[in-house]
Amino acid sequence: MRAALNHPLDGTVFDARYRLEHVLARGGMSTVYRGTDLRLDRTVAIKVMADGLTDDPVFVRRFAQEARAAASLSHPNVVAVYDQGADGGHSYLVMEMVAGRTLRDLLHERGRLSPELACSILLPVLAALSAAHRAGLVHRDVKPENILLADGSDPDAAPVKVADFGLARAIASAATTYGTTAGAMLGTVAYVAPEQVSAGTTDPRTDVYSAGIVLYEMLTGLPPYIADSAISVAYRHVHDDVPPPSAAVPGLPEELDAITLRATRREPAARPVDAGAFLAELRDVVADVGLRQVPVPAAGPSRPDAPRRHTGTLALDPAGLPRDAGGQPLLVRPIPPDPAFRPEPPARRPRDLEQRRHRRHFLLALLLIVVLGAGVAVAGWWFGSGRYTSVPKLSMLTVSEAQRTAKAAHIKVEVLPQREHSEDVPAGTVVSSTPGGGAKVLRGADVELRLSSGPERYVVPSGLVGLGREAARKKLGGMPLSVQFSHAYSDSIPVGHVIQVVPAAGTELRRGQAVGLQLSLGPRPFAVPDVTGRGSDDATNTLRNAGLTVVPSEEFSTTVDSGQVIRQEPAVGQVTRGDTVRIVVSKGPQMVRVPDVTRESVNEATNDLKAAGFKVSVQSFFAVFGQVVQTKPGGNSLAPKGSTIQIITV
């Protein structure tokens, strides 16, 4: 009997393959062991789920489903999932072993990170999430504990990896009573998106929000919301806007403020559509600000004075909705304001205060100088040209850059949901505006921005080989590609069906590029072998070796020896493999009994022999009046039909 999960399982072997060696980490839902795959002789990490979860068939089914989905995700920045199973009442997950520490450990050690290091860590995190979003997977639990930092002992391993894809969804779907929360999961509320708390809905933009909160914490050393209870933190996610990081750490670049605020908008539609779009925008910010990529630091001793913070946990029910300590569903929307919570006003930057002082001084000076003519001059300017402004060039800018540029030109911008393909404009940046750059508009007017979805590419589908011409066209669907047909002989593909696709399935093509479909002409034709005069067996083998079907028949012949081929159909011309060739084999001459015509007259004997199918030769000087005395061959003997019978008369 194995020990219960709350006791060490050191030395236990799951499914006669995975040996648990020692505990790496413990949590409320699982325990992670360092282990060995005995079959492949490699070190692995084995996550063993809590007993209460394993008792729930809904969780077990979802756990297996999510593990298979995560295992299909292959990316250098994703912790690989090798296997999953259940043994002795324990559900487990076998994962890649990453030697190092978590981002939480690094934050605990340093407090906050430099902009260079924060972006150097977040870029590969977003690359991993982008790969998951393209594959239809949502992480749902992005937080520093799930971001692993390799120690550099393996030079081929990526320095940053993301773990636990799909595990949050599996736990959320369980109906097991675990602790005091029925069917609940424990998610870190400091990073949870507003819609995840208030409605239980998740999509790629949920991961974008959590990644934005992680960026905020790396830049400032603390999450944006800190309170005495998890409910208070959740309330602020739903009802407050995340402040700019520079409000806590003055001097941070404005571009980092802008991208952090865009990723953490309360309204999902205002965020980047997925991690790929967030990644593209962050790369632009890194390039614009001139941040260099720095290596992830190796593990070091923790600072005793490093800031400690309450991130809080919140129980979520199977739909992702919060529950209270008694396990009852609890929505955040109707939660009354927490009496202990007092929102802090946003900190004003010194630069803003200085600008305000300069502006007041300028207005006072202007009022002193301009007395009577000021009103007339201002009114004339306003109704002439002052109320108009020029639309600046907004293409090739990120959304945050376009918003700042438009604000400086005294116009508003609206980002259209529809995107446009572009070969030149990176995805997530402005490809065009309406009105366009240079147009005159009223101050405060709205300008519509259309974002780029990147290059227009169409993937050649798989499964075209073997399809008929029209079926292949249908599978290509409405792709704006040029379909070109060619033909070739094939012994295995039926006539008119696809033999080969060029380029191969999975290739990305631009609009209008050609897809070549090679159609089968059937087997290649060849000249039928001539087997006339050959023996029956020899002729049959020759034709069958050529890939032809042989249909033999027989008939009598006085010119071809028995057992030899008299003729074939077809005798000449082109055939293909599988075609039928008919051969006629000689049975030799037909033997007929010679009539006995002795004592008959020459005329009578001749008529009787001819009627029997013979030719007649007469030897007599008086054949007309003579009587047959002998035939050669003799009467009642057998002779080939059509042969000559000699009669002798006297």
C-alpha positions as CSV (number, residue, x, y, z in Angstrom):
1,M,0.0,0.0,0.0
2,R,1.3,3.4,-0.8
3,A,1.3,6.2,1.7
4,A,-1.4,8.9,1.5
5,L,-0.5,12.0,-0.5
6,N,0.1,14.1,2.6
7,H,3.0,11.8,3.4
8,P,6.2,11.6,1.4
9,L,6.0,9.3,-1.6
10,D,9.8,9.1,-2.0
11,G,10.7,5.9,-3.8
12,T,7.2,5.2,-5.1
13,V,7.1,4.1,-8.8
14,F,4.0,5.0,-10.8
15,D,2.9,2.7,-13.6
16,A,6.2,0.7,-13.3
17,R,8.0,3.6,-15.0
18,Y,8.1,6.9,-13.0
19,R,10.1,6.9,-9.7
20,L,9.4,9.7,-7.2
21,E,12.6,10.8,-5.5
22,H,12.0,13.8,-3.4
23,V,9.7,16.8,-3.0
24,L,10.5,20.0,-5.0
25,A,7.4,22.0,-4.0
26,R,4.1,21.6,-2.2
27,G,0.8,23.4,-2.8
28,G,-2.9,23.1,-1.9
29,M,-3.7,21.3,-5.1
30,S,-0.6,19.3,-5.8
31,T,2.9,18.2,-4.8
32,V,5.8,18.3,-7.3
33,Y,8.5,15.7,-7.0
34,R,11.8,15.3,-8.7
35,G,11.7,11.9,-10.4
36,T,13.2,9.6,-12.9
37,D,11.6,8.1,-16.1
38,L,13.0,4.5,-15.7
39,R,12.2,3.6,-19.3
40,L,14.0,6.6,-20.9
41,D,16.5,7.1,-18.0
42,R,15.9,10.8,-17.8
43,T,15.1,13.2,-14.9
44,V,11.6,14.6,-14.9
45,A,9.3,16.6,-12.7
46,I,6.2,14.7,-11.5
47,K,3.2,16.7,-10.3
48,V,0.9,14.6,-8.1
49,M,-2.6,16.0,-7.7
50,A,-4.4,16.1,-4.3
51,D,-6.4,13.1,-3.2
52,G,-9.7,15.0,-3.1
53,L,-9.4,16.0,-6.8
54,T,-8.5,12.4,-7.9
55,D,-11.8,11.2,-6.3
56,D,-13.8,13.3,-8.8
57,P,-14.4,11.6,-12.2
58,V,-15.1,15.0,-13.8
59,F,-11.7,16.2,-12.7
60,V,-9.9,13.0,-13.8
61,R,-11.5,13.3,-17.3
62,R,-10.8,17.0,-17.6
63,F,-7.2,16.5,-16.2
64,A,-6.5,13.9,-18.9
65,Q,-8.0,16.0,-21.6
66,E,-6.1,19.2,-20.6
67,A,-2.8,17.2,-20.2
68,R,-3.2,15.9,-23.8
69,A,-3.8,19.4,-25.1
70,A,-0.8,20.7,-23.2
71,A,1.4,17.9,-24.4
72,S,0.6,18.8,-28.0
73,L,2.0,22.3,-27.4
74,S,5.7,22.3,-28.4
75,H,7.6,25.6,-27.8
76,P,11.0,26.3,-26.3
77,N,9.5,28.6,-23.7
78,V,6.8,26.1,-22.6
79,V,7.5,23.4,-20.0
80,A,7.0,20.2,-22.0
81,V,4.4,17.8,-20.8
82,Y,5.6,14.2,-21.4
83,D,2.8,12.0,-19.9
84,Q,-0.2,11.8,-17.6
85,G,-1.8,9.0,-15.8
86,A,-3.4,7.6,-12.6
87,D,-1.9,4.9,-10.3
88,G,-3.1,3.8,-6.9
89,G,-5.6,6.6,-6.5
90,H,-3.0,9.3,-7.6
91,S,-3.4,11.4,-10.7
92,Y,-0.1,12.7,-11.9
93,L,1.5,14.7,-14.7
94,V,5.0,14.1,-16.0
95,M,6.8,17.2,-17.1
96,E,10.1,18.5,-18.3
97,M,12.5,19.1,-15.4
98,V,13.7,22.7,-15.3
99,A,16.7,23.3,-13.0
100,G,16.4,26.8,-11.5
101,R,13.8,28.9,-9.7
102,T,10.6,30.8,-10.3
103,L,10.1,34.4,-11.1
104,R,8.5,34.7,-7.6
105,D,11.9,33.7,-6.1
106,L,13.6,36.4,-8.2
107,L,11.1,39.0,-7.1
108,H,11.5,38.0,-3.5
109,E,15.3,38.3,-3.8
110,R,15.4,41.7,-5.6
111,G,12.1,43.4,-4.8
112,R,11.7,44.9,-8.3
113,L,13.5,44.5,-11.6
114,S,15.1,46.9,-14.0
115,P,13.0,47.6,-17.2
116,E,15.6,45.7,-19.2
117,L,15.4,42.5,-17.1
118,A,11.6,42.8,-16.8
119,C,11.2,42.9,-20.6
120,S,13.8,40.2,-21.1
121,I,11.7,37.9,-19.0
122,L,8.3,38.9,-20.3
123,L,9.1,38.6,-24.0
124,P,9.7,34.8,-23.9
125,V,6.6,34.5,-21.6
126,L,4.5,36.2,-24.2
127,A,6.1,34.0,-26.9
128,A,5.0,30.9,-25.0
129,L,1.5,32.3,-24.4
130,S,1.3,33.3,-28.1
131,A,2.1,29.7,-29.2
132,A,-0.7,28.5,-26.9
133,H,-3.2,31.0,-28.1
134,R,-2.5,30.0,-31.7
135,A,-3.1,26.4,-30.7
136,G,-6.5,27.3,-29.1
137,L,-5.2,27.0,-25.5
138,V,-5.7,29.6,-22.7
139,H,-3.4,29.4,-19.6
140,R,-5.9,31.0,-17.1
141,D,-3.3,31.2,-14.3
142,V,-0.4,33.4,-15.4
143,K,1.6,34.4,-12.3
144,P,5.2,34.5,-11.2
145,E,4.9,31.1,-9.6
146,N,4.3,29.6,-13.1
147,I,7.2,31.3,-14.8
148,L,10.4,29.3,-14.4
149,L,13.9,30.7,-14.7
150,A,16.6,28.2,-15.7
151,D,19.9,28.3,-13.8
152,G,21.9,27.9,-17.0
153,S,23.2,24.4,-16.2
154,D,21.8,23.3,-19.6
155,P,23.1,25.6,-22.3
156,D,20.5,24.3,-24.8
157,A,17.5,25.1,-22.6
158,A,15.6,28.3,-22.9
159,P,16.2,30.6,-19.9
160,V,12.5,31.3,-19.4
161,K,9.7,28.8,-19.4
162,V,5.9,28.9,-18.6
163,A,4.4,25.9,-16.8
164,D,0.9,24.5,-15.9
165,F,-0.9,25.1,-19.2
166,G,-4.5,23.9,-18.8
167,L,-4.2,22.7,-15.2
168,A,-6.3,25.7,-13.9
169,R,-9.2,24.7,-16.2
170,A,-9.0,21.1,-15.1
171,I,-9.1,22.0,-11.4
172,A,-11.9,24.5,-12.0
173,S,-14.0,21.8,-13.7
174,A,-13.8,19.4,-10.8
175,A,-16.8,18.8,-8.6
176,T,-14.8,17.4,-5.7
177,T,-15.1,18.8,-2.2
178,Y,-11.6,20.0,-1.4
179,G,-11.1,21.5,2.0
180,T,-14.0,23.9,2.6
181,T,-14.6,24.8,-1.0
182,A,-16.8,22.5,-3.1
183,G,-15.4,21.9,-6.5
184,A,-13.1,24.9,-6.2
185,M,-9.6,25.9,-7.4
186,L,-7.3,28.3,-5.6
187,G,-6.2,31.0,-8.0
188,T,-3.9,33.9,-7.1
189,V,-6.3,36.8,-7.1
190,A,-3.6,39.4,-7.5
191,Y,-3.3,38.4,-11.2
192,V,-6.9,37.5,-12.1
193,A,-8.7,39.4,-14.9
194,P,-11.9,41.3,-14.0
195,E,-14.1,39.2,-16.3
196,Q,-12.6,36.0,-14.7
197,V,-13.7,37.2,-11.3
198,S,-17.1,38.7,-12.1
199,A,-18.4,36.3,-14.8
200,G,-16.0,33.3,-14.9
201,T,-15.2,33.9,-18.6
202,T,-11.7,33.4,-20.0
203,D,-10.1,33.9,-23.4
204,P,-6.6,34.9,-24.7
205,R,-7.2,38.4,-23.4
206,T,-7.5,37.0,-19.9
207,D,-3.9,35.8,-20.2
208,V,-2.9,39.3,-21.6
209,Y,-4.3,40.9,-18.4
210,S,-2.5,38.6,-16.1
211,A,0.8,39.1,-18.0
212,G,0.3,42.9,-17.7
213,I,-0.1,42.5,-14.0
214,V,3.1,40.5,-13.9
215,L,4.9,43.2,-15.9
216,Y,3.6,45.8,-13.4
217,E,4.9,43.8,-10.4
218,M,8.3,43.3,-12.1
219,L,8.7,47.0,-12.7
220,T,7.5,48.1,-9.2
221,G,8.2,45.2,-6.9
222,L,4.5,44.9,-5.9
223,P,1.2,44.0,-7.5
224,P,-1.0,47.0,-8.2
225,Y,-3.7,46.0,-5.6
226,I,-2.9,45.2,-2.0
227,A,-5.6,44.8,0.6
228,D,-6.4,42.9,3.8
229,S,-8.5,40.3,2.0
230,A,-8.6,38.6,-1.3
231,I,-12.2,39.9,-1.9
232,S,-10.9,43.5,-1.6
233,V,-8.2,42.7,-4.2
234,A,-10.8,41.2,-6.5
235,Y,-13.1,44.2,-6.0
236,R,-10.3,46.5,-7.2
237,H,-9.6,44.4,-10.3
238,V,-13.3,44.7,-11.3
239,H,-13.9,48.4,-10.3
240,D,-10.5,50.2,-10.5
241,D,-8.1,51.0,-13.4
242,V,-4.5,49.7,-12.9
243,P,-2.3,52.8,-12.2
244,P,0.8,53.5,-14.3
245,P,4.0,51.8,-12.9
246,S,5.7,55.2,-12.9
247,A,3.3,56.4,-10.2
248,A,5.1,54.0,-7.8
249,V,8.6,54.2,-9.4
250,P,9.1,57.7,-10.9
251,G,11.4,57.8,-13.9
252,L,10.1,54.7,-15.7
253,P,9.7,55.3,-19.5
254,E,6.2,56.5,-20.6
255,E,6.1,53.7,-23.2
256,L,6.2,51.1,-20.4
257,D,3.4,52.9,-18.6
258,A,1.3,52.9,-21.8
259,I,1.8,49.2,-22.7
260,T,1.2,48.1,-19.1
261,L,-2.1,50.2,-18.9
262,R,-3.2,48.8,-22.3
263,A,-2.7,45.2,-21.3
264,T,-4.6,45.7,-18.0
265,R,-7.7,47.5,-19.3
266,R,-10.8,46.4,-17.4
267,E,-12.6,46.0,-20.7
268,P,-11.2,43.0,-22.6
269,A,-11.9,44.6,-26.0
270,A,-9.4,47.4,-25.1
271,R,-6.5,45.0,-24.6
272,P,-4.4,43.4,-27.3
273,V,-6.4,40.6,-28.8
274,D,-4.0,37.9,-27.7
275,A,-0.4,37.3,-26.4
276,G,0.9,37.5,-30.0
277,A,-0.4,41.1,-30.3
278,F,0.9,42.0,-26.9
279,L,4.3,40.5,-27.9
280,A,4.5,42.6,-31.0
281,E,3.7,45.8,-29.1
282,L,6.2,45.0,-26.4
283,R,8.9,44.5,-29.0
284,D,8.1,47.9,-30.4
285,V,8.4,49.5,-27.0
286,V,11.7,47.8,-26.3
287,A,13.0,49.1,-29.7
288,D,11.6,52.6,-29.2
289,V,13.0,53.0,-25.7
290,G,16.3,51.3,-26.5
291,L,16.1,48.6,-23.9
292,R,18.8,46.0,-24.3
293,Q,18.2,42.3,-23.7
294,V,19.9,41.1,-20.5
295,P,20.5,37.5,-19.2
296,V,18.3,36.1,-16.5
297,P,20.4,36.2,-13.3
298,A,21.5,33.0,-11.7
299,A,19.9,32.0,-8.3
300,G,21.4,33.8,-5.3
301,P,20.7,34.3,-1.6
302,S,17.4,35.9,-0.8
303,R,17.4,39.5,0.6
304,P,16.1,39.5,4.2
305,D,14.8,43.0,3.6
306,A,13.1,42.2,0.3
307,P,9.5,43.5,0.3
308,R,6.9,41.0,1.3
309,R,3.5,41.4,-0.1
310,H,0.0,39.9,0.2
311,T,-1.0,38.5,-3.2
312,G,-4.1,36.8,-1.8
313,T,-5.9,33.7,-3.1
314,L,-9.5,33.5,-4.0
315,A,-11.6,30.4,-4.3
316,L,-13.2,29.9,-7.8
317,D,-16.0,27.5,-8.5
318,P,-16.1,25.2,-11.5
319,A,-17.3,28.0,-13.8
320,G,-14.5,30.2,-12.6
321,L,-16.7,32.3,-10.2
322,P,-15.5,33.2,-6.7
323,R,-16.7,31.4,-3.6
324,D,-16.6,32.4,0.0
325,A,-14.9,30.5,2.8
326,G,-18.0,28.4,3.3
327,G,-18.0,27.3,-0.3
328,Q,-21.0,29.5,-1.4
329,P,-20.9,31.2,-4.8
330,L,-19.9,34.9,-4.5
331,L,-20.0,37.4,-7.4
332,V,-17.9,40.5,-7.2
333,R,-20.3,42.7,-9.1
334,P,-22.7,43.2,-6.1
335,I,-20.0,43.3,-3.5
336,P,-20.4,46.6,-1.5
337,P,-17.3,48.7,-1.1
338,D,-14.9,47.3,1.5
339,P,-15.0,49.8,4.5
340,A,-11.3,49.1,5.1
341,F,-10.5,50.1,1.5
342,R,-9.8,53.7,0.6
343,P,-8.7,54.2,-3.0
344,E,-5.5,56.3,-3.2
345,P,-5.6,59.2,-5.6
346,P,-3.1,58.8,-8.5
347,A,0.3,60.3,-7.7
348,R,1.1,63.4,-9.6
349,R,4.4,63.4,-11.4
350,P,6.8,66.3,-10.6
351,R,6.8,67.1,-14.3
352,D,3.0,67.5,-14.3
353,L,3.1,69.9,-11.3
354,E,5.8,71.9,-13.0
355,Q,3.8,72.1,-16.2
356,R,0.8,73.3,-14.2
357,R,2.8,76.1,-12.5
358,H,4.3,77.2,-15.9
359,R,0.8,77.2,-17.4
360,R,-0.6,79.4,-14.6
361,H,2.2,81.9,-14.9
362,F,1.8,82.0,-18.6
363,L,-2.0,82.7,-18.3
364,L,-1.5,85.4,-15.7
365,A,1.1,87.1,-17.9
366,L,-1.2,86.8,-20.9
367,L,-4.1,88.3,-19.1
368,L,-2.0,91.2,-18.0
369,I,-0.8,91.9,-21.6
370,V,-4.0,91.2,-23.5
371,V,-6.8,93.4,-22.2
372,L,-9.3,94.6,-24.7
373,G,-8.2,93.0,-28.0
374,A,-7.7,89.5,-26.7
375,G,-11.4,88.5,-27.0
376,V,-11.7,89.8,-30.6
377,A,-8.4,88.2,-31.7
378,V,-9.2,84.9,-30.1
379,A,-12.7,84.8,-31.6
380,G,-11.4,85.6,-35.1
381,W,-8.7,83.0,-34.9
382,W,-11.1,80.3,-33.6
383,F,-13.8,80.8,-36.3
384,G,-11.1,81.1,-39.0
385,S,-8.6,78.3,-38.6
386,G,-8.1,77.8,-34.9
387,R,-10.8,75.3,-34.5
388,Y,-9.3,73.0,-37.1
389,T,-6.3,70.7,-36.8
390,S,-4.4,68.4,-39.2
391,V,-4.6,64.7,-38.8
392,P,-1.0,63.5,-38.2
393,K,0.5,60.5,-39.9
394,L,-0.5,57.6,-37.7
395,S,0.4,54.6,-39.8
396,M,3.3,52.3,-38.5
397,L,2.6,53.4,-34.9
398,T,1.5,51.3,-32.1
399,V,-1.9,52.0,-30.6
400,S,-0.4,53.8,-27.6
401,E,1.9,55.9,-29.8
402,A,-1.1,56.8,-32.1
403,Q,-3.1,57.8,-29.1
404,R,-0.4,60.1,-27.8
405,T,0.2,61.6,-31.2
406,A,-3.5,62.1,-31.8
407,K,-3.9,63.7,-28.4
408,A,-1.1,66.1,-29.2
409,A,-3.0,67.1,-32.4
410,H,-6.2,67.6,-30.3
411,I,-8.1,64.7,-31.9
412,K,-9.6,61.5,-30.6
413,V,-9.0,58.0,-32.0
414,E,-11.2,54.9,-32.2
415,V,-9.6,51.5,-32.9
416,L,-11.8,49.5,-35.3
417,P,-12.3,45.8,-34.5
418,Q,-11.7,44.8,-38.1
419,R,-8.0,44.3,-39.0
420,E,-6.3,44.5,-42.3
421,H,-3.5,42.4,-43.8
422,S,-0.2,44.1,-44.6
423,E,3.1,42.9,-45.8
424,D,4.9,46.0,-44.5
425,V,3.1,47.0,-41.3
426,P,3.7,44.7,-38.3
427,A,0.7,43.1,-36.6
428,G,-0.9,45.2,-33.9
429,T,0.3,48.5,-35.4
430,V,-1.7,51.1,-37.3
431,V,-2.0,50.4,-41.0
432,S,-4.3,53.3,-41.9
433,S,-6.5,56.0,-40.5
434,T,-9.8,57.6,-41.6
435,P,-9.4,60.5,-42.3
436,G,-5.8,60.0,-43.5
437,G,-2.7,61.9,-42.5
438,G,-2.8,65.6,-43.5
439,A,-6.6,65.9,-43.6
440,K,-8.1,68.9,-41.9
441,V,-10.7,68.1,-39.2
442,L,-12.3,70.0,-36.3
443,R,-10.5,69.8,-33.0
444,G,-11.8,66.9,-30.9
445,A,-13.0,65.0,-34.0
446,D,-12.8,61.2,-34.1
447,V,-10.3,59.5,-36.3
448,E,-10.7,55.8,-37.0
449,L,-7.7,53.5,-36.8
450,R,-7.4,50.2,-38.5
451,L,-4.7,47.9,-37.2
452,S,-2.6,45.5,-39.1
453,S,-3.1,41.7,-38.7
454,G,0.4,41.2,-40.3
455,P,1.2,39.5,-43.6
456,E,-1.7,37.7,-45.4
457,R,-0.9,34.1,-45.4
458,Y,-2.8,31.0,-46.3
459,V,-1.8,27.5,-45.2
460,V,-1.8,24.7,-47.8
461,P,-4.2,22.1,-46.2
462,S,-3.2,18.5,-45.7
463,G,-5.2,15.5,-47.1
464,L,-5.3,16.7,-50.7
465,V,-3.4,13.6,-52.1
466,G,-5.8,11.0,-53.3
467,L,-8.8,13.4,-53.7
468,G,-10.5,13.9,-57.1
469,R,-10.0,17.2,-58.9
470,E,-13.2,18.8,-57.7
471,A,-12.9,17.5,-54.1
472,A,-9.4,19.0,-53.9
473,R,-10.7,22.3,-55.1
474,K,-13.4,22.2,-52.5
475,K,-10.9,21.4,-49.7
476,L,-8.9,24.5,-50.7
477,G,-12.1,26.4,-50.1
478,G,-12.2,30.1,-50.7
479,M,-8.5,30.7,-50.4
480,P,-7.4,33.3,-52.9
481,L,-4.7,31.0,-54.3
482,S,-4.0,30.2,-58.0
483,V,-4.6,26.4,-58.5
484,Q,-2.6,24.9,-61.3
485,F,-3.0,21.4,-62.6
486,S,-0.5,19.0,-64.2
487,H,-0.7,15.4,-65.1
488,A,1.5,12.3,-64.6
489,Y,1.2,8.5,-64.8
490,S,0.6,6.6,-61.5
491,D,0.1,2.9,-60.9
492,S,-1.5,3.5,-57.4
493,I,-3.6,6.7,-57.8
494,P,-6.8,6.5,-59.8
495,V,-7.2,8.6,-63.0
496,G,-8.1,12.2,-62.2
497,H,-7.0,12.1,-58.6
498,V,-4.3,14.1,-56.9
499,I,-0.8,12.5,-56.9
500,Q,1.3,15.3,-55.4
501,V,0.8,18.8,-54.0
502,V,3.4,21.5,-54.6
503,P,4.3,23.2,-52.2
504,A,3.7,20.6,-49.5
505,A,0.9,20.8,-46.9
506,G,1.5,23.3,-44.2
507,T,3.3,25.8,-46.4
508,E,2.2,29.4,-45.9
509,L,1.5,31.2,-49.2
510,R,0.6,34.8,-50.0
511,R,-2.6,35.8,-51.8
512,G,-2.4,34.8,-55.5
513,Q,0.5,32.4,-55.1
514,A,0.2,29.1,-57.0
515,V,-0.7,25.7,-55.6
516,G,0.2,22.9,-58.0
517,L,-2.0,19.8,-58.0
518,Q,-0.6,16.9,-60.1
519,L,-3.4,14.6,-61.3
520,S,-3.1,11.0,-62.2
521,L,-3.3,9.7,-65.8
522,G,-3.5,6.2,-64.5
523,P,-0.8,3.6,-65.2
524,R,1.8,4.4,-68.0
525,P,0.9,2.6,-71.3
526,F,3.3,0.2,-73.1
527,A,3.4,-2.1,-76.1
528,V,1.7,-5.4,-75.6
529,P,4.2,-8.3,-75.9
530,D,3.8,-10.6,-79.0
531,V,3.4,-14.2,-77.8
532,T,2.0,-15.8,-81.0
533,G,3.7,-19.1,-81.7
534,R,4.8,-19.5,-78.1
535,G,3.7,-22.3,-75.8
536,S,0.6,-21.6,-73.7
537,D,2.4,-21.4,-70.3
538,D,5.3,-19.3,-71.7
539,A,2.9,-16.8,-73.3
540,T,0.7,-16.6,-70.1
541,N,3.7,-15.9,-67.8
542,T,5.1,-13.3,-70.2
543,L,1.8,-11.3,-70.3
544,R,1.2,-11.6,-66.5
545,N,4.8,-10.4,-65.7
546,A,4.0,-7.4,-67.8
547,G,1.0,-6.6,-65.5
548,L,-1.7,-7.8,-67.9
549,T,-4.7,-10.0,-67.3
550,V,-4.7,-13.1,-69.5
551,V,-7.9,-14.8,-70.8
552,P,-7.0,-18.0,-72.8
553,S,-9.2,-20.0,-75.2
554,E,-8.6,-22.9,-77.6
555,E,-9.4,-23.9,-81.1
556,F,-8.3,-26.5,-83.7
557,S,-5.5,-25.7,-86.1
558,T,-3.9,-27.6,-88.9
559,T,-1.1,-25.1,-89.2
560,V,-0.1,-24.5,-85.5
561,D,1.1,-27.2,-83.2
562,S,-1.0,-28.1,-80.3
563,G,-0.4,-26.0,-77.1
564,Q,1.0,-23.1,-79.1
565,V,-0.6,-19.6,-79.4
566,I,-2.4,-19.1,-82.7
567,R,-3.2,-15.4,-82.1
568,Q,-3.7,-12.7,-79.5
569,E,-6.1,-9.8,-79.0
570,P,-4.9,-7.1,-79.1
571,A,-2.0,-8.1,-81.3
572,V,-0.3,-4.7,-81.3
573,G,-0.8,-1.3,-79.8
574,Q,-0.6,0.3,-76.3
575,V,-1.9,-1.2,-73.1
576,T,-1.7,-0.4,-69.4
577,R,-1.2,-2.5,-66.4
578,G,-4.3,-4.5,-65.6
579,D,-5.6,-4.5,-69.1
580,T,-6.9,-7.8,-70.5
581,V,-5.2,-9.7,-73.3
582,R,-7.0,-12.7,-74.9
583,I,-4.9,-15.6,-76.4
584,V,-6.1,-18.4,-78.6
585,V,-4.2,-21.7,-78.0
586,S,-4.0,-24.4,-80.7
587,K,-5.6,-27.8,-80.0
588,G,-3.9,-29.2,-83.1
589,P,-5.8,-30.5,-86.1
590,Q,-9.3,-31.9,-85.6
591,M,-9.2,-35.7,-86.2
592,V,-12.2,-37.1,-88.2
593,R,-13.0,-40.7,-89.0
594,V,-12.4,-41.5,-92.7
595,P,-15.5,-43.0,-94.3
596,D,-15.2,-46.5,-95.9
597,V,-15.9,-45.8,-99.6
598,T,-14.6,-49.1,-101.1
599,R,-16.7,-50.6,-103.8
600,E,-18.2,-47.1,-104.4
601,S,-17.9,-45.3,-107.7
602,V,-15.3,-42.5,-107.9
603,N,-18.0,-39.9,-107.8
604,E,-19.8,-41.4,-104.8
605,A,-16.6,-41.8,-102.9
606,T,-15.5,-38.3,-103.6
607,N,-18.7,-36.8,-102.4
608,D,-18.7,-38.9,-99.2
609,L,-15.1,-37.9,-98.4
610,K,-15.7,-34.2,-99.0
611,A,-18.8,-34.3,-96.9
612,A,-16.7,-35.7,-94.1
613,G,-14.4,-32.6,-94.4
614,F,-11.5,-34.1,-96.5
615,K,-9.9,-33.3,-99.8
616,V,-9.8,-36.0,-102.4
617,S,-7.0,-37.3,-104.7
618,V,-7.8,-40.0,-107.4
619,Q,-5.3,-42.4,-109.0
620,S,-6.9,-44.2,-112.0
621,F,-6.9,-43.9,-115.7
622,F,-10.6,-44.7,-115.8
623,A,-11.7,-42.9,-112.7
624,V,-15.0,-42.0,-114.1
625,F,-16.1,-45.6,-114.7
626,G,-13.9,-47.3,-112.0
627,Q,-14.7,-48.6,-108.7
628,V,-12.8,-47.7,-105.5
629,V,-10.8,-50.5,-104.2
630,Q,-8.7,-48.7,-101.6
631,T,-8.2,-45.3,-99.7
632,K,-5.1,-43.9,-98.1
633,P,-5.5,-43.6,-95.2
634,G,-7.9,-46.5,-95.0
635,G,-11.6,-46.4,-94.2
636,N,-12.6,-46.0,-90.5
637,S,-9.2,-44.6,-89.6
638,L,-8.7,-41.1,-88.1
639,A,-7.2,-38.3,-90.2
640,P,-7.0,-34.6,-89.7
641,K,-10.0,-32.7,-91.0
642,G,-9.1,-30.9,-94.2
643,S,-6.3,-33.3,-95.1
644,T,-6.2,-35.1,-98.5
645,I,-7.5,-38.7,-98.9
646,Q,-6.2,-40.7,-101.8
647,I,-8.6,-43.1,-103.5
648,I,-7.4,-45.9,-105.8
649,T,-9.7,-47.3,-108.6
650,V,-9.6,-50.1,-111.2
